[in-house]
């Protein structure tokens, strides 16, 4: 399986999780850097997507045209040197979660009954589908995945990120019964050209399926159900033939969650509430310690 940028970012995050409690800094530094050896795989995945696009673009005038690598003006050698470290840090800055998105991520309970990321209510139990616990923020890997998604959306000219229509939902939220949204899920909406995909509209379904299959699956390695552990999951997309809602299906947004993650990857410290707790230290800072 060819792993793309977001998949490697997730591996980097898991590696950081596994080594954070080690006392030997040299080992920790090595383990943090090692997952960044993904340049050739990214290039291969991008090239494959480009070839697939070229072979079908005559039948779909709206098929996105992906740009070529190298996107960071460095050679994809597979070697993590200082240029690569610098490029990764620059990528993090260029595709950062901005203040507008942070506001969209916060809970919309009204009147305001939480800080924006719950009050720590509920019991942290298993399975995650029924977990009532209010995690202290949004899971970091979801936001790294969003950054990677925006990077790849910027490499074509049809589909664009629009907004986060639903991020955190505490117990007091009007739709607060959805356990996934207590820090483990995002609902993401998009543009197709100048058209804001939204509302109860059958025309939404085809572009949403395209985005899911060609961006989420290709670059974030998402699954369509919760069968496999430690993968992002998207909910089913669709409406009835007459344009009515289907239970458990989205129809104007794409839902992505980390419900299938093992408990060791759902500890409180892996949830964030702002840019500082999301990004932590830069790689260049870590290796110079």
NORLINFEN-V774200 format. One record per pair of residues at least 4 apart in sequence whose C-alpha atoms are under 6 Angstrom apart, sorted by the first residue. I is the first residue (numbers start at 1). J is the second residue. D is the distance in whole Angstrom. If there is no record, write none. Layout:
i=[I/I]
j=[J/J]
d=[D/D]
This chain:
i=[3/3/4/4/6/6/6/6/7/12/16/16/19/25/37/39/39/40/50/53/57/64/64/64/65/66/66/67/80/92/95/104/105/105/106/106/107/107/107/109/109/114/114/117/117/118/118/120/121/121/122/122/123/123/124/125/126/128/131/132/134/135/135/136/137/137/137/137/138/138/138/139/139/139/139/140/140/140/141/153/158/158/159/159/160/160/161/162/162/162/163/164/164/165/166/167/168/168/168/169/169/169/169/170/171/180/180/181/184/184/185/185/186/186/187/187/188/188/189/190/191/191/191/198/199/202/204/205/210/211/212/213/214/215/216/216/217/217/222/222/223/224/224/226/229/229/230/230/232/232/233/233/234/234/235/236/237/237/237/238/238/239/239/239/239/240/272/272/275/276]
j=[7/41/42/219/145/148/219/220/220/35/20/32/28/29/78/76/78/76/66/57/63/156/157/158/156/155/156/155/84/96/147/164/167/168/116/168/116/168/169/172/173/118/119/136/137/134/170/134/133/134/132/133/132/133/133/131/131/259/179/179/182/182/183/271/183/271/272/273/183/271/272/183/184/270/271/270/271/278/145/160/192/193/191/192/190/191/190/189/190/191/189/187/188/187/187/186/181/182/183/173/176/181/182/176/176/184/185/185/257/258/256/257/255/256/254/255/253/254/253/197/195/196/197/252/252/243/252/238/214/215/216/217/218/219/220/222/221/222/232/233/233/233/234/260/260/261/260/261/257/258/256/257/255/256/255/249/249/250/251/249/251/243/244/245/246/244/277/278/279/280]
d=[6/6/5/5/6/5/6/5/6/5/6/6/6/6/5/5/6/6/6/6/6/5/6/5/5/5/5/5/6/6/6/6/4/6/4/5/5/5/5/6/4/5/6/6/5/6/5/5/6/5/5/4/6/5/5/5/6/6/6/6/5/6/5/6/5/5/5/5/4/5/5/6/6/6/4/6/6/6/6/6/6/5/6/5/6/5/5/5/4/6/5/6/5/6/5/5/5/5/6/6/5/5/5/6/5/5/5/5/5/5/6/4/6/5/6/4/5/5/5/6/5/5/6/5/6/6/6/6/6/5/5/5/5/6/5/6/5/5/5/5/5/6/5/6/5/6/6/4/6/5/5/5/5/5/6/5/5/5/6/6/5/5/5/5/6/5/5/5/6/5]
